[in-house]
Amino acid sequence: MSETSATPQLPSSAPKSLLEQMQELLASVTADLAELQSSGPLSAGYRAGTDTSEAPASPGTR
């Protein structure tokens, strides 16, 4: 049986700084947002005229 080391193997390149990690995350989120916006609100499950901001908190009450 071979045992694996308890420490994870790091990539051969230097670890990324927090700033680099955050920049990559922001780029990914921005790309996802652009994709969602380009697909349009109807494909995301939203329908025109369904504003519920005036709706009661519980169904059947006013």
C-alpha positions in Angstrom: 0.0 0.0 0.0 1.3 3.4 -0.8 0.5 6.4 1.5 -0.3 9.8 0.1 1.2 12.8 1.8 -1.0 14.8 4.1 0.0 18.1 2.6 -1.7 19.1 -0.7 0.6 19.4 -3.7 1.0 23.0 -4.8 1.4 23.8 -8.5 5.0 24.4 -9.6 4.3 28.1 -10.1 4.2 30.6 -7.3 0.9 30.8 -5.4 -1.3 33.6 -6.5 -1.7 36.7 -4.4 -5.1 37.6 -2.9 -5.3 40.5 -5.4 -4.8 38.1 -8.3 -7.4 35.7 -7.0 -9.9 38.5 -6.6 -9.2 39.8 -10.0 -9.9 36.4 -11.5 -13.1 36.0 -9.5 -14.3 39.5 -10.6 -13.6 38.6 -14.2 -15.5 35.4 -13.9 -18.5 37.0 -12.2 -18.5 39.8 -14.8 -18.6 37.3 -17.6 -21.4 35.3 -16.0 -23.4 38.5 -15.5 -22.9 39.6 -19.1 -24.1 36.1 -20.2 -27.2 36.3 -18.0 -28.0 39.9 -19.3 -27.6 38.9 -22.9 -30.0 36.0 -22.5 -32.7 38.4 -21.7 -35.1 38.5 -18.7 -37.7 36.2 -20.3 -35.4 33.3 -20.5 -34.4 33.8 -16.9 -37.9 33.0 -15.7 -39.1 36.6 -15.3 -42.3 37.8 -17.0 -43.4 41.3 -17.7 -46.1 42.6 -15.5 -45.4 40.4 -12.5 -44.4 43.2 -10.0 -45.2 41.9 -6.5 -43.9 44.9 -4.6 -47.4 45.7 -3.5 -48.4 42.1 -2.7 -49.3 41.2 0.8 -46.8 39.4 3.0 -49.0 36.3 3.4 -51.3 34.9 0.7 -54.9 35.8 1.2 -54.2 38.8 3.6 -54.2 42.5 3.0 
